[in-house]
Amino acid sequence: MNLAEKYAYMATGKPYDDLDPILIDRRNRATELTNALNAAPKAEQRAQLFQELIGRAGSDPDVNPNFRCEFGDNIHVGDHFYANYDCVMLDGASITIGDNVLFGPKVGLYTSNHLFDATERKLGGCIAKPITVGNRCWLAANVTVLPGVTIGDDTIIGAGSVVTHDIPANVIAAGNPCQVLRPITAADKTGFVGKDFI
């Protein structure tokens, strides 16, 4: 299989060989590009390297060091994406992120999982399931999102949460495992109107 065929197979959710030389080479490329991104002193340089690294990046990405990903090719990000320090995305399957999404420091999105059987795991067996984060979401510091999760538009995930299942739109959710705490309502508005507020 070539790389595209390998990714297509991995997207089926069937076990794959994580030690495949094609995947190892692609991980090495991602490491080289993220090393360059993390060493870049200016946001504009980091944005350019991020757009080169991932499958699709919308306009105006702002990615702080130290960003890490497994391949990069399977990450698709909308406009105005912000990732605070130490973001990790393991993209054995697709990671799709909407517009105007904010990640706090140390957010991790992990599509891949090692197989449970010890012998299969030793041989490099993995499976991957996609992750989707909707538009205008905020994932606070130290949030972990596990394989197969979808987070709906406008949702906030509280700091330190471990998201093990889908979370609907327009809610505040937190905990381990992450659970919906309440909807976001008009009562949450403060009257803030942007740069001219103060």
Backbone hydrogen bonds, N-H to C=O, Kabsch-Sander energy under -0.5 kcal/mol:
donor,donor_aa,acceptor,acceptor_aa,energy
6,K,2,N,-2.4
7,Y,3,L,-2.7
8,A,4,A,-2.2
9,Y,5,E,-2.3
10,M,6,K,-2.6
11,A,7,Y,-2.0
12,T,9,Y,-1.6
13,G,10,M,-1.5
14,K,9,Y,-0.6
16,Y,126,C,-2.7
18,D,16,Y,-0.9
18,D,124,G,-3.4
20,D,17,D,-1.5
24,I,20,D,-2.3
25,D,21,P,-2.5
26,R,22,I,-1.8
27,R,23,L,-2.5
28,N,24,I,-2.2
29,R,25,D,-1.9
30,A,26,R,-2.2
31,T,27,R,-2.4
32,E,28,N,-2.2
33,L,29,R,-2.5
34,T,30,A,-2.7
35,N,31,T,-2.3
36,A,32,E,-1.9
37,L,33,L,-2.7
38,N,34,T,-2.9
39,A,35,N,-1.3
40,A,36,A,-1.0
40,A,37,L,-0.8
46,R,42,K,-2.0
47,A,43,A,-2.5
48,Q,44,E,-1.9
49,L,45,Q,-2.2
50,F,46,R,-2.5
51,Q,47,A,-2.3
52,E,48,Q,-1.5
53,L,49,L,-2.0
54,I,50,F,-2.2
55,G,72,G,-1.8
55,G,75,I,-0.8
56,R,75,I,-1.7
58,G,77,V,-1.2
58,G,78,G,-0.8
62,D,81,F,-2.8
64,N,62,D,-0.5
64,N,83,A,-2.6
68,R,87,C,-2.3
70,E,89,M,-1.5
75,I,72,G,-1.8
76,H,95,I,-3.0
77,V,56,R,-3.0
78,G,97,I,-1.5
78,G,98,G,-0.9
80,H,59,S,-3.3
81,F,78,G,-0.5
82,Y,101,V,-2.4
83,A,62,D,-2.5
84,N,103,F,-1.9
87,C,84,N,-0.6
88,V,107,V,-2.3
89,M,68,R,-2.3
90,L,109,L,-2.9
91,D,89,M,-0.8
92,G,90,L,-0.6
95,I,74,N,-2.8
96,T,131,I,-2.4
97,I,76,H,-3.1
98,G,133,V,-2.1
100,N,79,D,-3.1
102,L,137,C,-2.5
103,F,82,Y,-2.3
104,G,139,L,-3.4
106,K,85,Y,-3.1
107,V,104,G,-0.9
108,G,143,V,-2.7
109,L,88,V,-2.6
110,Y,145,V,-2.7
111,T,90,L,-2.5
111,T,109,L,-0.5
113,N,127,I,-2.6
115,L,125,G,-2.2
121,R,117,D,-2.6
122,K,118,A,-2.3
123,L,119,T,-1.4
124,G,121,R,-1.6
125,G,120,E,-2.4
126,C,16,Y,-2.1
127,I,113,N,-2.4
129,K,111,T,-2.2
131,I,94,S,-2.3
132,T,149,V,-2.3
133,V,96,T,-3.0
134,G,151,I,-2.3
136,R,99,D,-3.3
137,C,134,G,-0.8
138,W,155,T,-2.0
139,L,102,L,-2.7
140,A,138,W,-0.6
140,A,157,I,-2.6
142,N,105,P,-2.8
143,V,140,A,-1.2
144,T,161,S,-2.7
145,V,108,G,-2.8
146,L,144,T,-0.5
146,L,163,V,-2.4
148,G,129,K,-0.9
149,V,146,L,-1.2
151,I,132,T,-2.7
152,G,167,I,-2.4
154,D,135,N,-3.2
155,T,152,G,-1.2
156,I,171,V,-2.6
157,I,138,W,-2.6
158,G,156,I,-0.5
158,G,173,A,-3.1
160,G,141,A,-2.5
161,S,158,G,-1.6
162,V,175,G,-2.1
163,V,144,T,-3.4
163,V,161,S,-0.5
164,T,162,V,-0.8
167,I,150,T,-2.3
170,N,153,D,-2.7
172,I,182,R,-2.9
173,A,156,I,-2.6
173,A,171,V,-0.5
174,A,179,Q,-2.3
176,N,177,P,-0.5
178,C,162,V,-2.6
179,Q,174,A,-2.2
181,L,172,I,-3.2
182,R,172,I,-1.6
184,I,170,N,-2.3
185,T,183,P,-0.5
188,D,185,T,-1.8
189,K,186,A,-1.6
197,F,194,G,-2.2
